[in-house]
């Protein structure tokens, strides 16, 4: 009897250790390629110099033990004219990555990238798409964009040009599907090298509203701005109210000025009209994410995983006036639960409903962020990113969904605390891997970050 018990105990212990080793060994460590190699760093440097620099970075990554390189495949860059696709740049960059023995992680980027001070590269959404949908739908172009609660001097909402409003998906979705099919067809020979294919679901590639972007007054660390003040969004609200539940028939769409007043009064946290408004806003976005994933899953071969990303909106979580308000205006959660694990579990359930979770990878940002250092700093942002990253991990784990992490700010990579936190999340937070934003931040002369990333990879792969 003793030997039998010991035998089964040993077998159980062996399997536990085996599973642990398997999980550790299957961690994935990746880097993001530049937004665009040619002339990205400095417009005065010749193109070949840029490619030479990129090749050196790839070699360094391979020597570090990096698994793969994610590459933004810009819709507006490839399909500048309707049904005319130019893959020349991606033929070249994929070949460079392949030649170094690294995996490729394409990101089908259906959002815009506008130039910043550090970049001369831009890729707006194809100009023809606005005209096409306008002609097919009869809807004004400004209505096809996300419309902010903030109004301009003429009393009209500010609009975002970064992503087509998901309320226009009836006309936009066929274009997303067509682009995805063309990509899969053109890169058929590369499919075995694709670690996964990541899908852009909104601004900056994240499933969210542009609630804290540059087109209105939504800025970190304020609450952000609602983006639902187009006529097609309002019509969607009334349709949702009628079909969701009979008791919502009398609900009215909350106008932007009324919304601001309700939040400013500070005593409307449990107002049924406001709760239902956020519920619709959240559900509408999550259904968009689900439909986009469903489209990709049907087109992309079954042996390739599909990745999607949620941003780490870690500020205003502890706001005493309206907890988690920044996440609400981003559309990430609804207002019925202020518990992070429960709120995100519900949101992920909606996104994944009826989809094969074994084919889906979930990416979450802000994994290197730490809580504010002082009370004054906390009172300014009410930020708790350390709590948030573990809440998302628990939510993903409850749904058997693989969660991967990404840093949100390259400046943080020069601090010990960022690497300590990322290591802890991979070790204790059930994160299946890390993607570093971007390749130049852990190669070349960035010796500190390079050393830290190499140490992290070694710790989880050996």
C-alpha positions as CSV (number, residue, x, y, z in Angstrom):
1,X,0.0,0.0,0.0
2,X,2.8,2.3,0.9
3,X,4.6,1.7,-2.4
4,X,1.3,2.3,-4.3
5,X,0.7,5.6,-2.6
6,X,4.2,6.7,-3.2
7,X,4.0,5.6,-6.8
8,X,0.9,7.7,-7.5
9,X,2.2,10.6,-5.5
10,X,5.5,10.5,-7.5
11,X,3.5,10.3,-10.8
12,X,1.4,13.3,-9.8
13,X,4.4,15.3,-8.7
14,X,6.2,14.4,-11.9
15,X,3.2,15.5,-14.0
16,X,3.0,18.8,-12.1
17,X,6.6,19.5,-12.6
18,X,6.3,18.4,-16.3
19,X,3.4,20.8,-16.8
20,X,5.3,23.6,-15.0
21,X,8.3,23.0,-17.2
22,X,6.1,22.9,-20.3
23,X,4.5,26.2,-19.4
24,X,7.9,27.8,-18.8
25,X,9.4,26.4,-21.9
26,X,6.5,27.7,-24.0
27,X,6.8,31.3,-23.0
28,X,7.1,33.6,-26.0
29,X,9.4,36.6,-26.2
30,X,9.0,39.0,-29.1
31,X,9.9,42.5,-30.3
32,X,8.0,45.0,-32.5
33,X,9.6,46.1,-35.7
34,X,9.8,49.8,-36.4
35,X,6.6,51.4,-37.7
36,X,8.4,51.4,-41.1
37,X,12.1,50.7,-41.7
38,X,12.7,53.1,-44.6
39,X,13.5,56.5,-43.3
40,X,11.8,55.9,-40.0
41,X,14.8,57.0,-37.8
42,X,16.0,59.9,-39.8
43,X,14.7,61.0,-43.2
44,X,18.3,62.1,-44.1
45,X,19.7,58.6,-43.8
46,X,19.8,56.6,-47.0
47,X,17.4,53.7,-47.2
48,X,20.1,51.0,-47.3
49,X,21.5,52.4,-44.0
50,X,18.2,51.9,-42.4
51,X,17.9,48.3,-43.6
52,X,21.4,47.6,-42.5
53,X,20.6,48.8,-39.0
54,X,17.5,46.7,-38.9
55,X,19.4,43.6,-40.0
56,X,21.9,44.2,-37.1
57,X,19.0,44.5,-34.7
58,X,17.5,41.2,-36.0
59,X,20.9,39.5,-35.5
60,X,21.1,40.8,-31.9
61,X,17.5,39.6,-31.2
62,X,18.3,36.1,-32.6
63,X,21.4,35.9,-30.4
64,X,19.3,37.0,-27.4
65,X,16.8,34.1,-27.9
66,X,14.0,36.3,-29.2
67,X,11.2,34.2,-30.8
68,X,9.7,36.6,-33.3
69,X,9.2,40.0,-34.7
70,X,5.8,41.7,-35.0
71,X,5.2,43.9,-38.1
72,X,2.4,46.4,-38.7
73,X,0.9,45.7,-42.1
74,X,-0.7,49.0,-42.8
75,X,-3.9,48.8,-44.7
76,X,-3.6,52.4,-46.0
77,X,0.0,51.8,-47.1
78,X,-0.8,48.5,-49.0
79,X,-4.2,49.4,-50.6
80,X,-3.9,53.0,-51.6
81,X,-6.3,52.4,-54.4
82,X,-9.4,50.2,-54.0
83,X,-8.6,46.5,-55.0
84,X,-5.0,47.4,-55.8
85,X,-2.5,45.8,-53.4
86,X,1.2,46.6,-53.1
87,X,3.0,44.1,-50.8
88,X,6.5,45.0,-52.0
89,X,7.7,46.4,-48.6
90,X,6.3,43.4,-46.7
91,X,7.9,41.0,-49.1
92,X,11.2,42.6,-48.2
93,X,10.8,42.9,-44.4
94,X,9.4,39.4,-44.0
95,X,12.4,38.0,-46.0
96,X,14.8,39.9,-43.7
97,X,13.2,38.4,-40.6
98,X,13.0,34.9,-42.1
99,X,16.7,35.1,-43.1
100,X,17.6,35.5,-39.4
101,X,15.6,32.4,-38.3
102,X,13.0,34.4,-36.5
103,X,9.2,34.0,-36.5
104,X,7.0,36.7,-38.0
105,X,3.9,38.2,-36.3
106,X,2.0,40.3,-38.8
107,X,-0.4,42.9,-37.4
108,X,-3.2,43.6,-39.9
109,X,-3.4,47.3,-39.0
110,X,-6.8,48.8,-40.1
111,X,-6.1,52.0,-38.2
112,X,-4.1,55.1,-39.2
113,X,-0.7,56.2,-38.1
114,X,-0.1,59.9,-38.2
115,X,3.4,61.4,-38.0
116,X,4.9,62.5,-34.7
117,X,8.1,64.4,-33.8
118,X,10.1,61.2,-33.7
119,X,8.8,59.8,-37.1
120,X,8.5,60.9,-40.7
121,X,6.4,57.9,-41.6
122,X,2.6,58.1,-41.9
123,X,-0.1,55.8,-43.0
124,X,-3.7,57.2,-43.0
125,X,-6.7,55.0,-43.6
126,X,-7.2,54.6,-47.3
127,X,-8.8,57.8,-48.6
128,X,-11.1,55.9,-51.0
129,X,-12.8,54.0,-48.1
130,X,-14.6,57.1,-46.8
131,X,-16.0,57.9,-50.3
132,X,-16.9,54.2,-51.0
133,X,-18.9,53.8,-47.8
134,X,-20.5,57.2,-48.2
135,X,-21.7,56.2,-51.7
136,X,-22.9,52.8,-50.6
137,X,-24.6,53.9,-47.4
138,X,-25.7,57.4,-48.1
139,X,-24.3,58.4,-44.7
140,X,-22.2,61.6,-44.4
141,X,-18.5,60.9,-44.1
142,X,-18.3,62.7,-40.7
143,X,-20.9,60.3,-39.5
144,X,-18.7,57.3,-40.4
145,X,-16.1,58.4,-37.9
146,X,-16.1,58.3,-34.1
147,X,-17.8,61.5,-32.9
148,X,-16.6,63.0,-29.6
149,X,-18.8,64.4,-26.8
150,X,-16.6,67.6,-27.1
151,X,-17.9,70.1,-29.6
152,X,-16.1,72.6,-31.9
153,X,-16.9,76.3,-32.2
154,X,-19.8,75.5,-34.5
155,X,-21.4,73.1,-32.1
156,X,-20.4,70.0,-34.0
157,X,-18.6,67.0,-32.4
158,X,-14.8,66.5,-33.0
159,X,-14.2,63.5,-35.1
160,X,-11.4,60.9,-35.1
161,X,-9.8,59.9,-38.4
162,X,-7.9,56.9,-36.9
163,X,-10.4,54.1,-37.5
164,X,-13.8,53.7,-39.2
165,X,-16.5,53.8,-36.6
166,X,-17.7,50.3,-35.9
167,X,-21.3,51.5,-36.3
168,X,-20.4,51.5,-40.0
169,X,-19.3,47.9,-40.0
170,X,-22.0,46.8,-42.4
171,X,-20.0,48.6,-45.1
172,X,-16.5,48.4,-43.7
173,X,-16.4,44.7,-42.7
174,X,-16.3,43.4,-46.3
175,X,-13.2,45.6,-46.9
176,X,-11.5,44.2,-43.8
177,X,-12.3,40.7,-45.0
178,X,-11.0,41.4,-48.5
179,X,-7.7,42.7,-47.2
180,X,-7.3,39.7,-44.9
181,X,-8.0,37.3,-47.8
182,X,-5.5,39.1,-50.1
183,X,-2.8,39.0,-47.3
184,X,-3.3,35.3,-46.7
185,X,-3.2,34.5,-50.4
186,X,-0.1,36.6,-51.2
187,X,1.9,35.3,-48.2
188,X,0.8,31.6,-48.5
189,X,4.4,30.4,-48.5
190,X,5.1,32.3,-45.3
191,X,2.2,30.9,-43.3
192,X,4.4,28.3,-41.5
193,X,6.5,31.2,-40.2
194,X,3.7,33.2,-38.8
195,X,3.8,32.8,-35.0
196,X,0.4,34.3,-35.0
197,X,-1.5,37.0,-37.0
198,X,-2.6,39.9,-34.8
199,X,-5.7,41.8,-35.7
200,X,-6.2,45.5,-35.3
201,X,-9.6,46.1,-33.8
202,X,-9.5,49.9,-33.3
203,X,-7.3,53.0,-32.8
204,X,-3.7,52.0,-32.3
205,X,-4.7,48.5,-33.0
206,X,-6.5,48.1,-29.7
207,X,-10.1,47.2,-29.0
208,X,-11.2,50.6,-27.7
209,X,-12.7,53.9,-28.5
210,X,-10.3,56.9,-29.2
211,X,-11.4,58.3,-25.9
212,X,-8.0,59.7,-24.9
213,X,-6.5,60.6,-28.3
214,X,-5.5,64.0,-29.8
215,X,-8.7,65.0,-31.6
216,X,-10.5,66.3,-28.5
217,X,-9.8,67.0,-24.8
218,X,-9.4,63.4,-23.7
219,X,-5.9,63.3,-22.3
220,X,-4.0,61.2,-19.7
221,X,-4.8,61.2,-16.9
222,X,-8.4,62.6,-17.2
223,X,-11.5,60.5,-17.7
224,X,-11.4,60.6,-21.6
225,X,-14.3,61.4,-23.8
226,X,-17.2,59.4,-25.1
227,X,-17.1,58.8,-28.8
228,X,-20.8,57.9,-29.6
229,X,-22.3,61.2,-30.8
230,X,-22.9,60.4,-34.4
231,X,-26.4,59.7,-35.8
232,X,-25.6,56.1,-36.6
233,X,-24.5,55.5,-33.0
234,X,-27.6,57.1,-31.6
235,X,-29.8,54.9,-33.9
236,X,-27.8,51.9,-32.8
237,X,-28.6,52.8,-29.2
238,X,-32.3,52.9,-29.8
239,X,-32.3,49.6,-31.7
240,X,-30.3,48.0,-28.8
241,X,-32.7,49.4,-26.2
242,X,-35.7,47.9,-28.0
243,X,-34.2,44.4,-28.6
244,X,-32.3,44.1,-25.3
245,X,-35.2,44.4,-22.9
246,X,-38.7,45.8,-22.9
247,X,-38.0,48.0,-19.8
248,X,-35.5,50.0,-21.9
249,X,-38.1,51.2,-24.4
250,X,-38.5,54.5,-22.6
251,X,-34.7,55.1,-22.4
252,X,-33.4,58.2,-24.0
253,X,-30.0,58.7,-25.6
254,X,-28.0,60.8,-23.2
255,X,-26.9,64.0,-25.0
256,X,-23.3,65.1,-24.6
257,X,-24.0,68.1,-22.4
258,X,-26.3,66.1,-20.2
259,X,-23.6,63.4,-19.9
260,X,-21.1,65.9,-18.8
261,X,-23.5,67.3,-16.2
262,X,-24.3,63.9,-14.8
263,X,-20.6,63.1,-14.3
264,X,-19.8,66.5,-12.8
265,X,-22.5,66.2,-10.2
266,X,-20.8,63.2,-8.8
267,X,-23.9,61.5,-7.5
268,X,-25.0,59.5,-10.5
269,X,-22.8,56.5,-10.2
270,X,-25.9,54.2,-9.9
271,X,-28.2,56.1,-12.2
272,X,-30.0,53.4,-14.2
273,X,-30.0,55.5,-17.4
274,X,-26.2,56.1,-17.1
275,X,-25.6,52.4,-16.3
276,X,-27.5,51.3,-19.3
277,X,-25.8,53.9,-21.5
278,X,-22.4,52.5,-20.6
279,X,-23.7,49.0,-21.0
280,X,-24.7,49.7,-24.6
281,X,-21.5,51.6,-25.3
282,X,-19.4,48.7,-24.0
283,X,-21.5,45.9,-25.7
284,X,-21.4,47.7,-29.0
285,X,-17.6,47.8,-29.0
286,X,-17.2,44.3,-27.8
287,X,-19.5,42.9,-30.5
288,X,-17.3,44.7,-33.0
289,X,-14.3,42.9,-31.6
290,X,-16.0,39.6,-31.7
291,X,-17.2,40.1,-35.3
292,X,-13.7,41.1,-36.5
293,X,-12.2,38.0,-34.8
294,X,-14.8,35.8,-36.3
295,X,-14.1,37.2,-39.7
296,X,-10.3,36.5,-39.3
297,X,-10.9,33.0,-37.9
298,X,-12.9,32.0,-40.9
299,X,-10.3,33.3,-43.4
300,X,-6.9,32.5,-41.7
301,X,-5.8,28.9,-41.7
302,X,-6.8,27.0,-38.6
303,X,-3.2,26.2,-37.5
304,X,-2.4,29.9,-37.0
305,X,-3.5,31.7,-33.8
306,X,-5.2,35.1,-34.0
307,X,-4.1,37.8,-31.6
308,X,-6.0,40.8,-30.3
309,X,-5.1,43.6,-27.9
310,X,-6.8,45.5,-25.0
311,X,-5.0,48.6,-23.7
312,X,-4.1,49.0,-20.1
313,X,-6.2,52.0,-19.0
314,X,-4.8,52.1,-15.5
315,X,-5.8,55.6,-14.5
316,X,-9.0,56.8,-12.7
317,X,-9.5,53.2,-11.4
318,X,-9.7,54.5,-7.8
319,X,-11.5,57.7,-8.7
320,X,-13.7,58.4,-5.7
321,X,-16.2,60.4,-7.7
322,X,-16.7,57.7,-10.5
323,X,-14.5,54.6,-10.1
324,X,-13.0,53.2,-13.4
325,X,-14.4,56.1,-15.5
326,X,-11.5,56.1,-17.9
327,X,-12.1,52.4,-18.7
328,X,-15.8,53.1,-19.2
329,X,-15.2,55.9,-21.7
330,X,-12.8,53.6,-23.6
331,X,-15.6,51.1,-23.8
332,X,-13.5,48.3,-22.1
333,X,-16.0,47.5,-19.4
334,X,-19.6,48.4,-18.4
335,X,-20.6,50.2,-15.2
336,X,-22.3,47.3,-13.5
337,X,-19.2,46.0,-11.7
338,X,-16.3,48.0,-10.3
339,X,-14.4,44.8,-9.5
340,X,-11.6,44.5,-12.1
341,X,-11.6,40.7,-12.4
342,X,-15.3,40.4,-12.7
343,X,-15.6,43.4,-15.1
344,X,-13.0,42.2,-17.5
345,X,-14.1,38.6,-17.3
346,X,-17.6,39.7,-18.5
347,X,-16.0,41.8,-21.3
348,X,-13.8,39.0,-22.5
349,X,-16.7,36.5,-22.4
350,X,-18.7,38.8,-24.7
351,X,-15.8,39.1,-27.1
352,X,-15.1,35.4,-27.2
353,X,-18.7,34.2,-27.2
354,X,-18.9,31.2,-29.6
355,X,-15.3,31.6,-30.7
356,X,-12.6,28.9,-30.4
357,X,-10.5,30.3,-27.5
358,X,-7.7,27.8,-28.3
359,X,-7.0,29.8,-31.4
360,X,-7.0,33.2,-29.8
361,X,-4.2,35.0,-28.1
362,X,-5.0,38.0,-25.8
363,X,-2.4,40.8,-25.6
364,X,-2.5,43.3,-22.8
365,X,-0.5,46.5,-22.5
366,X,1.0,48.5,-19.6
367,X,2.7,45.4,-18.0
368,X,5.8,47.5,-17.1
369,X,3.9,50.3,-15.3
370,X,4.0,50.7,-11.6
371,X,1.7,52.4,-9.1
372,X,2.3,56.1,-8.3
373,X,5.3,56.8,-6.0
374,X,3.5,59.4,-3.8
375,X,0.1,60.3,-2.5
376,X,0.1,63.5,-4.6
377,X,0.9,61.5,-7.7
378,X,-1.9,59.0,-6.9
379,X,-4.4,61.8,-6.3
380,X,-3.6,63.2,-9.7
381,X,-4.3,60.0,-11.6
382,X,-5.9,57.4,-9.2
383,X,-3.8,54.9,-11.1
384,X,-3.2,51.3,-10.1
385,X,-1.5,49.5,-13.0
386,X,0.0,46.8,-10.8
387,X,-3.5,45.7,-9.7
388,X,-4.9,45.9,-13.2
389,X,-2.3,43.6,-14.8
390,X,-3.1,40.9,-12.3
391,X,-6.8,41.4,-12.6
392,X,-6.6,40.8,-16.4
393,X,-4.5,37.7,-15.8
394,X,-7.1,36.3,-13.5
395,X,-9.9,37.1,-15.9
396,X,-8.0,35.4,-18.8
397,X,-7.2,32.4,-16.7
398,X,-10.8,31.9,-15.7
399,X,-11.7,31.6,-19.4
400,X,-8.7,29.4,-20.4
401,X,-7.5,32.3,-22.6
402,X,-3.8,32.8,-23.1
403,X,-2.7,36.2,-22.0
404,X,0.5,37.9,-23.3
405,X,2.0,41.2,-22.1
406,X,3.3,44.3,-23.8
407,X,5.0,47.4,-22.4
408,X,3.3,50.7,-23.1
409,X,6.2,53.1,-22.8
410,X,9.7,52.5,-24.1
411,X,11.1,55.1,-21.6
412,X,10.2,52.7,-18.7
413,X,12.6,50.1,-20.0
414,X,15.6,51.9,-18.5
415,X,14.3,51.3,-15.0
416,X,14.8,48.2,-12.9
417,X,11.2,48.2,-11.6
418,X,9.8,47.7,-15.1
419,X,11.8,44.6,-15.6
420,X,11.0,43.3,-12.1
421,X,7.3,43.7,-12.8
422,X,7.4,42.1,-16.2
423,X,9.4,39.1,-14.8
424,X,6.9,38.8,-12.0
425,X,3.9,38.7,-14.3
426,X,5.5,36.0,-16.4
427,X,6.4,34.0,-13.4
428,X,3.4,34.6,-11.1
429,X,0.7,36.2,-13.3
430,X,0.2,33.5,-15.8
431,X,1.4,35.6,-18.7
432,X,2.5,33.4,-21.6
433,X,5.1,35.9,-22.9
434,X,6.2,39.4,-23.5
435,X,6.4,41.7,-26.6
436,X,8.8,44.7,-26.3
437,X,7.8,48.0,-27.9
438,X,10.1,48.3,-30.0
439,X,13.1,46.4,-31.4
440,X,15.4,49.4,-31.1
441,X,14.7,49.7,-27.4
442,X,16.4,46.3,-26.6
443,X,19.2,46.4,-29.2
444,X,22.1,48.6,-30.3
445,X,23.3,51.0,-27.6
446,X,20.4,50.3,-25.2
447,X,22.7,48.1,-23.2
448,X,20.7,48.2,-19.9
449,X,17.4,47.1,-21.5
450,X,19.2,44.6,-23.8
451,X,20.9,43.0,-20.8
452,X,17.6,42.8,-18.9
453,X,15.6,41.3,-21.8
454,X,18.3,38.7,-22.5
455,X,18.3,37.7,-18.8
456,X,14.5,37.4,-18.8
457,X,14.5,35.2,-21.9
458,X,17.2,33.0,-20.4
459,X,15.4,32.7,-17.1
460,X,12.2,31.3,-18.7
461,X,13.6,29.3,-21.5
462,X,16.4,27.3,-19.7
